Amino acid sequence: MSGEQSSMPPLVCVRSFLTRFEAEYAKSLLEAHEIPAIVMADDGGGLAPAMPILARGGARVLVRQQDVDRADKILRHGDD
């Protein structure tokens, strides 16, 4: 099992959001640009969206280390 884990690339938080919805939107935007991404949020798997999650790190969008710069540019452009 450890062999499988070592082949996985490290993931880096490229942006945090107040809600899972915002993070999922950012993930979709990145995936549309062929950047794989995942969302990590401590909101009960989406079952408790009204719970304040910012205090626990918000809803984070994670990408591979090699995609960080490109992902950041894409998400910044979306903020304009």
C-alpha positions in Angstrom: 0.0 0.0 0.0 2.8 2.5 0.7 4.1 1.9 -2.8 0.7 3.2 -4.1 0.8 6.3 -1.9 4.4 7.2 -2.9 3.4 7.4 -6.6 0.7 10.0 -5.9 2.0 13.5 -6.6 1.9 15.9 -3.6 -1.2 18.2 -3.6 -1.0 21.9 -2.7 -3.8 24.3 -1.6 -4.0 26.9 -4.4 -7.0 28.8 -2.9 -9.4 28.7 0.0 -13.1 29.8 -0.2 -15.8 30.5 2.3 -18.2 27.9 0.9 -17.9 24.5 -0.8 -20.0 25.9 -3.7 -17.3 28.5 -4.4 -14.5 25.9 -4.2 -16.4 23.5 -6.5 -16.8 26.3 -9.0 -13.1 27.0 -8.9 -12.4 23.3 -9.3 -14.7 23.2 -12.4 -12.8 26.2 -13.8 -9.5 24.5 -13.3 -10.7 21.2 -14.8 -12.0 23.1 -17.8 -8.3 24.2 -18.3 -7.2 20.5 -17.9 -5.8 21.0 -14.4 -6.9 18.2 -12.1 -8.2 19.5 -8.7 -10.0 18.3 -5.6 -12.0 20.1 -2.9 -11.3 19.6 0.8 -13.8 21.1 3.2 -14.8 20.3 6.7 -18.5 20.7 6.2 -19.8 17.2 6.8 -19.4 16.2 3.2 -21.7 19.0 2.1 -24.4 17.9 4.5 -23.9 21.0 6.7 -23.3 23.8 4.3 -24.5 26.4 6.8 -21.8 25.5 9.3 -19.0 28.2 9.3 -16.1 26.4 7.7 -13.7 29.3 7.4 -12.4 28.8 10.9 -11.4 25.3 10.0 -9.5 26.4 6.9 -12.4 27.0 4.6 -13.1 25.0 1.5 -9.7 24.4 -0.1 -8.9 23.7 -3.7 -5.9 21.4 -4.1 -3.8 20.8 -7.2 -0.6 19.1 -8.1 2.6 21.1 -7.2 3.5 21.4 -10.9 0.1 23.0 -11.6 0.1 25.7 -8.8 1.4 28.6 -10.9 -1.0 28.0 -13.8 -3.9 27.3 -11.5 -3.3 30.5 -9.6 -3.2 32.6 -12.8 -6.5 31.0 -13.9 -8.2 31.7 -10.6 -6.9 35.2 -10.4 -8.1 35.9 -13.9 -11.5 34.7 -12.8 -11.5 37.2 -9.9 -11.1 40.2 -12.3 
